Amino acid sequence: MFRDARSTLWLRSRVMATQQPLHFGVTLPQIKRTWEESARAAKAFDELGYDSVWVCDHLYGIPAPENDILEAWSQLAAVAAITDHVELGTLVTPPLFRNPAVLAKQIATIDHISGGRVIAGLGAGWFQDEYEGYGIEFPSTPDRMVALEESLELMKLMWTQDEVTYEGRFTKAKGVHCAPKPESPPKILVGGSGEKILMGIAARHADIWNNLEVTQGELAQKVAALHRRCEEYDRDPSTITVSQQCTVVLASDETSAKENIERAKKIYGGHMGGAIEESGIWGTPEQVVEHINRHVEMGCTMFVFEFFGRDTTEPAALFAEQVMPEFAVAQ
């Protein structure tokens, strides 16, 4: 064991005090990775007991457009066919990348392939170069918010009604049918940190709100803002799951953990390297348990991890073996 009995009892008492099961998701290898690498990881995460697997929805392998990247929903369709338990989601799909009526049909199809395991992760989008490179209009931020909400409204209608006509500024459908429909509408995740418009959209439509990694240090502030938006729209905030996107730097001993933190700083630079150490999840298994508990105390009960390392299945296995058992997990 990595801690003595007294420490174990103390940590478990803190977890029991939250009385909330936690959901642990993990991102799949995608940028500059092959399908074979992604498939191996997906099967491993499924077998290790993670609750969900995720991909980013970019058309360019950020930061360089020439970097290889697998298209998100095509990749998830393949992952759906080779896994049994994990939920499948995007973090996140921006508006206007795809016709939203066609996207609703794609998601419904993948939901059938997976047996009802899809989470529809959507956000406002931000990377102008890939929009314009693919010949897609890149509206202003307020207009992308409108397009996001219109997409959500149309998809929800298509998943629940036999025939749908919708007329929005950016989204249109005329007598459209989505058959077969999902057995039940997929859960909707809205990702982003905008405290007014985006969180208002989350309050109206989302089952899950995801805080971006770049604002991980502001989680408590963001949760408070989400609760204010819920009050405005008469939504019980406890009905929205709070999720945190985060890099996890995990090692079996403190020396290795600190070495990995320094490597992460060099790779991510000032953008994320320092934030991992200040407000992220890193260290030995014992330290990682403490960092997770800090997030839980701020209202977070769902995590989307990107494990640091070339082979992310190694730290994922260590987490599953020595960290996951310390928490009540979602069923």
C-alpha positions in Angstrom: 0.0 0.0 0.0 1.1 3.5 -0.7 -0.1 5.0 2.6 -0.4 3.8 6.2 -3.7 2.7 7.7 -4.4 5.9 9.5 -4.1 8.0 6.3 -6.3 5.5 4.4 -9.1 5.8 7.0 -8.8 9.6 6.9 -9.0 9.8 3.1 -11.9 7.4 2.9 -13.8 9.4 5.5 -13.4 12.5 3.3 -14.8 10.6 0.3 -17.7 9.2 2.3 -18.5 12.8 3.5 -19.1 13.9 -0.1 -21.8 11.2 -0.5 -21.5 11.6 -4.3 -20.2 9.0 -6.7 -17.4 10.2 -9.0 -17.1 9.7 -12.7 -13.6 9.2 -14.2 -13.2 9.6 -17.9 -10.0 9.6 -19.9 -9.0 11.0 -23.3 -7.9 8.7 -26.2 -4.6 9.1 -28.1 -5.6 11.2 -31.2 -3.1 13.8 -32.3 -0.1 12.4 -34.1 -1.3 8.9 -33.1 -2.5 6.0 -35.2 -5.8 4.2 -35.0 -4.0 1.2 -33.7 -2.7 3.2 -30.7 -6.1 4.7 -30.1 -7.9 1.3 -30.3 -5.4 -0.3 -27.9 -5.9 2.5 -25.4 -9.7 2.4 -25.7 -9.8 -1.3 -25.0 -7.4 -0.9 -22.0 -9.4 2.0 -20.5 -12.6 0.0 -20.9 -11.1 -3.0 -19.1 -9.5 -0.8 -16.4 -12.9 0.4 -15.2 -13.0 4.0 -16.5 -16.5 5.4 -17.0 -15.9 7.2 -20.3 -13.5 7.9 -23.1 -13.2 11.2 -25.0 -11.7 12.8 -28.1 -11.3 16.4 -29.1 -13.2 17.6 -32.1 -10.6 19.4 -34.2 -9.9 19.1 -37.9 -6.3 20.2 -37.5 -3.8 18.5 -35.2 -3.3 21.5 -33.0 -0.9 23.3 -32.8 0.2 22.5 -36.3 -2.4 21.9 -39.1 -0.2 19.3 -40.7 -0.2 17.1 -37.6 -2.2 13.9 -38.0 -5.5 13.8 -36.2 -8.4 11.3 -36.5 -11.8 12.9 -37.1 -13.8 12.8 -33.8 -17.1 11.2 -34.5 -15.7 8.7 -37.0 -13.2 7.6 -34.4 -15.9 7.3 -31.7 -18.0 5.1 -34.1 -15.1 2.7 -34.3 -14.4 2.8 -30.6 -18.1 2.1 -29.9 -17.8 -1.2 -31.8 -14.7 -2.4 -29.9 -15.7 -1.5 -26.3 -18.4 -2.7 -23.9 -18.8 -0.3 -21.0 -17.3 3.1 -21.4 -19.4 6.1 -22.4 -18.2 7.9 -25.5 -18.0 11.7 -26.0 -16.4 14.7 -27.7 -14.7 17.5 -25.8 -16.1 19.4 -27.6 -17.9 19.6 -30.9 -18.2 23.2 -32.2 -21.1 24.6 -34.1 -21.1 24.7 -37.9 -18.4 22.1 -38.4 -21.3 19.8 -39.5 -24.9 20.3 -40.5 -26.5 19.9 -37.1 -29.4 17.7 -38.4 -26.8 15.4 -39.9 -24.8 15.5 -36.7 -27.9 14.5 -34.8 -28.3 11.5 -37.1 -24.6 10.6 -36.7 -24.9 10.7 -32.9 -28.1 8.6 -32.9 -26.3 6.0 -35.1 -23.3 5.8 -32.8 -25.6 5.6 -29.8 -27.1 2.4 -31.4 -23.7 1.0 -32.2 -22.6 1.5 -28.6 -25.9 0.4 -26.9 -26.7 3.8 -25.6 -23.3 5.0 -24.4 -22.9 8.4 -26.2 -22.4 11.7 -24.5 -23.0 14.6 -27.0 -20.3 17.1 -26.0 -20.7 20.5 -27.6 -19.1 24.0 -27.2 -18.7 27.3 -29.0 -15.5 26.6 -30.9 -12.5 28.9 -31.1 -9.9 27.9 -33.7 -10.5 30.1 -36.7 -7.8 28.7 -38.9 -9.4 25.2 -39.1 -12.8 26.7 -39.8 -11.5 28.8 -42.7 -9.1 26.1 -43.9 -12.1 23.7 -44.4 -14.2 26.4 -46.0 -16.5 26.8 -43.0 -17.9 30.2 -41.9 -16.3 31.4 -38.6 -18.9 33.8 -37.1 -18.3 36.1 -34.1 -18.4 34.6 -30.6 -22.0 35.8 -29.9 -23.1 34.3 -33.2 -21.4 31.0 -32.5 -23.3 30.9 -29.2 -26.5 31.3 -31.1 -25.5 28.5 -33.5 -24.6 26.3 -30.5 -28.0 26.7 -28.9 -29.8 26.2 -32.2 -27.9 23.0 -32.8 -28.8 21.8 -29.3 -32.5 22.6 -29.8 -32.7 20.9 -33.1 -30.9 17.7 -32.0 -33.1 17.3 -28.9 -36.2 17.6 -31.1 -34.8 15.1 -33.6 -34.1 12.6 -30.9 -37.6 12.8 -29.4 -40.1 13.8 -32.1 -41.1 11.9 -35.3 -40.9 14.8 -37.7 -39.1 18.1 -37.1 -39.2 21.5 -38.8 -36.8 24.1 -37.4 -36.0 27.6 -38.6 -33.1 29.4 -36.9 -30.5 31.9 -38.0 -27.8 29.3 -38.6 -29.8 26.0 -38.3 -32.6 24.8 -40.5 -34.5 21.6 -41.0 -37.7 20.8 -42.9 -39.8 17.8 -42.1 -36.7 15.9 -41.0 -36.9 12.4 -39.6 -34.3 10.7 -37.4 -34.9 7.0 -37.5 -33.9 4.9 -35.7 -34.0 7.3 -32.7 -31.8 6.7 -29.7 -33.5 4.4 -27.1 -33.3 7.5 -24.9 -31.8 10.9 -25.7 -28.0 11.0 -25.3 -26.7 13.0 -22.4 -25.6 16.5 -23.4 -22.3 18.0 -22.2 -21.8 21.8 -22.8 -18.1 22.7 -22.4 -16.6 26.1 -21.9 -15.9 28.8 -19.3 -18.1 31.8 -20.3 -19.9 32.7 -17.2 -23.0 34.3 -18.8 -24.0 33.2 -22.3 -22.4 29.8 -22.4 -23.4 28.8 -18.9 -26.9 30.1 -19.6 -27.0 27.6 -22.5 -25.8 24.9 -20.2 -28.4 25.8 -17.6 -31.1 25.4 -20.3 -29.9 22.3 -22.1 -27.0 20.4 -20.5 -26.8 17.3 -18.3 -23.1 18.0 -17.8 -21.1 21.2 -17.8 -17.4 20.9 -18.3 -14.8 23.4 -17.1 -11.9 23.9 -19.5 -8.4 22.9 -18.3 -7.2 26.5 -18.8 -9.6 27.7 -16.1 -9.1 24.8 -13.8 -7.7 27.1 -11.1 -11.0 29.1 -11.3 -13.3 26.1 -10.7 -15.0 27.4 -7.6 -15.8 30.7 -9.3 -17.1 28.9 -12.4 -19.3 26.6 -10.4 -20.8 29.6 -8.6 -21.5 31.3 -11.9 -23.2 28.1 -13.2 -25.4 28.1 -10.1 -26.4 31.7 -10.7 -27.4 30.9 -14.3 -29.4 27.9 -13.0 -31.3 30.2 -10.7 -32.1 32.6 -13.6 -33.6 29.7 -15.6 -35.3 27.9 -12.6 -33.0 24.9 -13.0 -31.9 22.9 -10.0 -28.1 23.1 -10.2 -27.8 19.7 -8.6 -29.3 18.3 -11.8 -26.2 19.4 -13.8 -23.0 17.4 -13.3 -19.9 19.5 -12.9 -17.0 18.1 -15.0 -13.3 19.1 -15.1 -11.0 18.6 -18.0 -7.4 18.1 -16.7 -4.0 16.8 -17.4 -2.9 14.2 -14.8 0.8 13.8 -14.0 1.0 10.6 -12.0 4.0 8.5 -10.8 4.5 5.8 -8.2 7.0 7.9 -6.2 7.5 11.6 -5.5 10.8 12.0 -7.2 9.4 10.6 -10.5 6.3 12.7 -10.1 8.4 15.9 -9.8 10.5 15.0 -12.8 7.3 14.4 -14.8 6.0 17.8 -13.7 9.2 19.5 -15.0 8.8 17.6 -18.3 5.2 18.7 -18.5 6.2 22.4 -18.0 8.6 22.2 -20.9 6.1 20.6 -23.2 3.1 22.7 -22.3 5.1 25.9 -21.5 3.6 28.7 -19.5 0.2 28.0 -21.0 -0.5 24.9 -18.9 2.7 23.7 -17.2 2.5 26.0 -14.2 -1.2 25.6 -13.9 -0.8 21.8 -13.4 1.4 22.3 -10.4 -0.7 25.1 -8.9 -4.2 23.8 -9.3 -4.1 20.5 -11.2 -4.0 16.8 -10.4 -0.5 15.5 -10.1 2.0 13.6 -7.9 2.0 10.2 -6.2 -1.3 8.2 -5.9 -1.7 9.6 -2.4 -1.3 13.2 -3.6 -3.6 12.6 -6.5 -6.3 11.5 -4.1 -5.9 14.7 -2.2 -6.1 16.8 -5.4 -9.2 15.1 -6.5 -10.8 15.6 -3.1 -10.0 19.4 -3.4 -12.0 19.4 -6.7 -14.9 17.5 -5.2 -15.1 20.0 -2.4 -15.7 22.7 -5.1 -18.6 20.7 -6.5 -16.9 18.6 -9.2 -18.0 15.0 -9.5 -16.8 14.2 -13.0 -13.2 14.2 -14.4 -11.9 14.0 -18.0 -8.3 13.1 -17.6 -5.5 13.3 -20.1 -2.7 11.3 -18.5 0.8 12.6 -19.2 3.1 10.3 -21.0 3.7 8.8 -24.4 1.9 5.6 -23.4 -1.0 6.9 -21.4 -2.2 3.4 -20.4 0.7 3.1 -17.9 -0.4 6.0 -15.6 -4.0 5.1 -16.3 -3.4 1.6 -14.9 -1.6 3.0 -11.8 -4.6 5.3 -11.3 -7.1 2.5 -11.6 -5.1 0.3 -9.2 -4.2 2.7 -6.5 -6.5 5.8 -6.8 -9.8 4.7 -8.1 -10.5 2.2 -5.2 -10.4 5.2 -2.8 -13.6 6.6 -4.3 -17.2 5.6 -4.8 -17.6 5.6 -8.5 -20.6 6.3 -10.7 -22.7 3.4 -11.9 
